[in-house]
Amino acid sequence: MKTTSFIRALLLPARVMAVATDAATARTGVLDGRRFEGVVLERGKTSGDADTLVFSQGRFLSTACDRYGYSDGAYTTSASGDALAFEAETESPKYGKLLWKGFVRGNKLDGTLTMLRDGQVAGEKWVVAGETP
């Protein structure tokens, strides 16, 4: 038993370091200059709103959300296997917040946006897009 406790004690700093390293790999600006054109879909639908997702100067913008008053928002990225994971939050004074999460693999983007109103989940949509020059 003492050997097992000793080994666990030795491994604890390594675990803490691994968690700290994962947090440290979240970076901003990695996708800057990239644009993805695609569609935003509701669950069960096969068509939706055309959208262009823009990454610029550490900020993320969905052009489909412009008409609803959503601003751009800071984004972060982290490595996730063969993909680059991203997260962003945009906000509209009238409609609330959108929490964006997704992956960029090569020139393809797949993600979700969660709509929050008054702190409550009001819906979720999916976005699929390809990179444009």
GUFIPA-708813 format. One record per residue (C-alpha): residue number from 1; residue in one letter; x, y, z. Coordinates in Angstrom, 1 decimal. Each point is the difference from the previous one (the first is absolute). Example, Ala and Ser with C-alpha at 12.3 -4.5 7.8 and 13.67 -1.06 7.14 Angstrom:
2
+-----+----+--------+--------+--------+
!   i ! aa !   east !  north !     up !
+-----+----+--------+--------+--------+
!   1 !  a !   12.3 !   -4.5 !    7.8 !
!   2 !  s !    1.4 !    3.4 !   -0.7 !
+-----+----+--------+--------+--------+
***
This chain:
133
+-----+----+--------+--------+--------+
!   i ! aa !   east !  north !     up !
+-----+----+--------+--------+--------+
!   1 !  m !    0.0 !    0.0 !    0.0 !
!   2 !  k !    2.8 !    2.4 !    0.9 !
!   3 !  t !    1.6 !   -0.5 !   -3.5 !
!   4 !  t !   -3.3 !    0.9 !   -1.7 !
!   5 !  s !   -0.5 !    3.1 !    2.1 !
!   6 !  f !    3.6 !    1.0 !   -0.7 !
!   7 !  i !   -0.4 !   -0.5 !   -3.8 !
!   8 !  r !   -3.3 !    2.1 !    0.0 !
!   9 !  a !    1.8 !    2.7 !    1.9 !
!  10 !  l !    2.8 !    0.1 !   -2.6 !
!  11 !  l !   -2.5 !    0.1 !   -2.9 !
!  12 !  l !   -2.2 !    2.8 !    1.5 !
!  13 !  p !    2.4 !    2.8 !   -1.2 !
!  14 !  a !    0.0 !   -1.5 !   -3.5 !
!  15 !  r !   -3.8 !    0.0 !   -0.1 !
!  16 !  v !   -0.1 !    3.6 !    1.2 !
!  17 !  m !    2.5 !    1.0 !   -2.6 !
!  18 !  a !   -2.0 !   -1.8 !   -2.8 !
!  19 !  v !   -3.1 !    2.0 !    1.0 !
!  20 !  a !    2.0 !    3.3 !    0.1 !
!  21 !  t !    1.5 !   -0.8 !   -3.4 !
!  22 !  d !   -3.4 !   -0.7 !   -1.6 !
!  23 !  a !   -1.3 !    3.4 !    1.3 !
!  24 !  a !    3.2 !    1.7 !   -1.2 !
!  25 !  t !   -0.5 !   -1.3 !   -3.5 !
!  26 !  a !   -3.2 !    2.0 !   -0.5 !
!  27 !  r !    1.1 !    2.8 !   -2.3 !
!  28 !  t !   -1.6 !    2.9 !   -1.8 !
!  29 !  g !    0.7 !    1.2 !   -3.5 !
!  30 !  v !    0.9 !   -3.4 !   -1.5 !
!  31 !  l !   -2.8 !    0.1 !   -2.5 !
!  32 !  d !    0.4 !    3.7 !   -0.9 !
!  33 !  g !   -0.5 !    0.7 !   -3.7 !
!  34 !  r !   -2.1 !   -3.1 !   -0.6 !
!  35 !  r !   -3.7 !    0.2 !   -1.3 !
!  36 !  f !   -2.4 !   -2.9 !   -0.2 !
!  37 !  e !   -3.2 !    0.1 !   -2.1 !
!  38 !  g !   -2.8 !   -2.5 !    0.8 !
!  39 !  v !   -3.4 !   -0.4 !    1.6 !
!  40 !  v !   -1.5 !    0.2 !    3.5 !
!  41 !  l !   -2.5 !   -2.8 !    0.6 !
!  42 !  e !   -2.7 !   -0.7 !    2.6 !
!  43 !  r !   -0.3 !   -3.6 !    1.2 !
!  44 !  g !   -1.9 !   -2.2 !   -2.4 !
!  45 !  k !    0.2 !    2.6 !   -2.9 !
!  46 !  t !    1.9 !   -0.5 !   -3.2 !
!  47 !  s !    0.2 !    3.6 !   -1.0 !
!  48 !  g !    0.7 !    3.2 !    1.9 !
!  49 !  d !    1.5 !    3.4 !    0.0 !
!  50 !  a !    3.1 !    0.8 !   -2.1 !
!  51 !  d !    2.9 !    1.1 !    2.2 !
!  52 !  t !    3.6 !    1.2 !   -0.3 !
!  53 !  l !    2.1 !   -0.5 !    3.1 !
!  54 !  v !    2.9 !    2.4 !    0.2 !
!  55 !  f !    3.1 !   -0.2 !    2.3 !
!  56 !  s !    1.9 !    3.2 !    0.2 !
!  57 !  q !    2.3 !    1.7 !    2.6 !
!  58 !  g !   -0.9 !   -2.5 !    2.7 !
!  59 !  r !   -3.7 !    0.5 !   -0.7 !
!  60 !  f !   -2.8 !   -2.2 !   -1.4 !
!  61 !  l !   -3.0 !    1.2 !   -2.0 !
!  62 !  s !   -3.0 !   -1.7 !   -1.5 !
!  63 !  t !   -1.5 !    2.1 !   -2.9 !
!  64 !  a !   -3.3 !   -1.7 !    0.3 !
!  65 !  c !   -0.4 !    1.4 !    3.5 !
!  66 !  d !    0.7 !    3.6 !   -1.0 !
!  67 !  r !   -3.6 !    0.6 !   -0.7 !
!  68 !  y !   -0.9 !   -1.0 !    3.6 !
!  69 !  g !    2.5 !    2.5 !    1.4 !
!  70 !  y !    2.6 !   -2.6 !    1.1 !
!  71 !  s !    3.5 !    1.5 !    0.4 !
!  72 !  d !    3.2 !   -1.8 !   -0.6 !
!  73 !  g !    1.7 !   -1.7 !    2.9 !
!  74 !  a !    3.4 !   -1.2 !    1.1 !
!  75 !  y !    0.9 !   -3.5 !   -0.9 !
!  76 !  t !    2.4 !   -2.6 !    1.3 !
!  77 !  t !    1.4 !   -3.1 !   -1.6 !
!  78 !  s !    1.6 !   -3.2 !    1.2 !
!  79 !  a !    1.4 !   -3.1 !   -1.7 !
!  80 !  s !   -2.4 !   -3.0 !   -0.1 !
!  81 !  g !    1.5 !   -3.0 !   -1.8 !
!  82 !  d !    0.1 !    0.8 !   -3.7 !
!  83 !  a !   -2.2 !    3.1 !    0.5 !
!  84 !  l !    0.2 !    3.4 !    1.5 !
!  85 !  a !   -2.8 !    0.6 !    2.5 !
!  86 !  f !   -1.4 !    3.5 !    0.4 !
!  87 !  e !   -2.4 !    1.8 !    2.4 !
!  88 !  a !   -1.5 !    3.4 !   -0.2 !
!  89 !  e !   -2.8 !    2.0 !    1.5 !
!  90 !  t !   -2.0 !    2.7 !   -1.8 !
!  91 !  e !   -2.8 !    2.2 !    1.4 !
!  92 !  s !   -3.1 !    1.9 !   -1.1 !
!  93 !  p !   -1.6 !    2.6 !    2.3 !
!  94 !  k !   -3.4 !   -1.3 !   -1.2 !
!  95 !  y !    0.5 !   -3.7 !   -0.3 !
!  96 !  g !    2.6 !   -1.0 !    2.5 !
!  97 !  k !    3.2 !   -2.1 !   -0.4 !
!  98 !  l !    1.2 !   -2.6 !   -2.5 !
!  99 !  l !    2.6 !   -2.4 !    1.2 !
! 100 !  w !    1.9 !   -1.4 !   -3.0 !
! 101 !  k !    2.1 !   -3.2 !    0.1 !
! 102 !  g !    1.4 !   -1.9 !   -2.8 !
! 103 !  f !    2.9 !   -1.6 !   -1.9 !
! 104 !  v !    2.0 !    0.9 !   -3.0 !
! 105 !  r !    1.5 !   -2.9 !   -1.9 !
! 106 !  g !    1.9 !    1.1 !   -3.1 !
! 107 !  n !   -2.3 !    2.3 !   -1.8 !
! 108 !  k !   -3.3 !   -1.2 !    1.6 !
! 109 !  l !   -1.7 !    1.4 !    3.1 !
! 110 !  d !   -2.6 !   -1.9 !    2.0 !
! 111 !  g !   -1.6 !    1.6 !    3.1 !
! 112 !  t !   -2.9 !    0.8 !    2.2 !
! 113 !  l !   -1.5 !    3.2 !    1.4 !
! 114 !  t !   -1.9 !    0.0 !    3.2 !
! 115 !  m !   -2.5 !    2.8 !    0.4 !
! 116 !  l !   -0.3 !    1.4 !    3.5 !
! 117 !  r !   -2.7 !    2.5 !    1.1 !
! 118 !  d !   -0.2 !    1.2 !    3.6 !
! 119 !  g !    2.6 !   -2.6 !    0.9 !
! 120 !  q !   -2.1 !   -2.9 !   -1.3 !
! 121 !  v !    0.6 !   -2.2 !   -3.0 !
! 122 !  a !   -2.5 !    1.1 !   -2.7 !
! 123 !  g !    1.2 !   -2.3 !   -2.8 !
! 124 !  e !    2.9 !   -1.5 !   -1.9 !
! 125 !  k !    0.9 !    0.0 !   -3.6 !
! 126 !  w !    2.7 !   -1.6 !   -2.1 !
! 127 !  v !    2.4 !    1.6 !   -2.5 !
! 128 !  v !    1.9 !   -1.7 !   -2.8 !
! 129 !  a !    2.3 !    2.1 !   -2.3 !
! 130 !  g !    2.9 !   -0.1 !   -2.3 !
! 131 !  e !    2.9 !    2.4 !   -0.2 !
! 132 !  t !   -0.1 !    2.7 !   -2.6 !
! 133 !  p !    3.1 !    1.8 !   -1.4 !
+-----+----+--------+--------+--------+
***
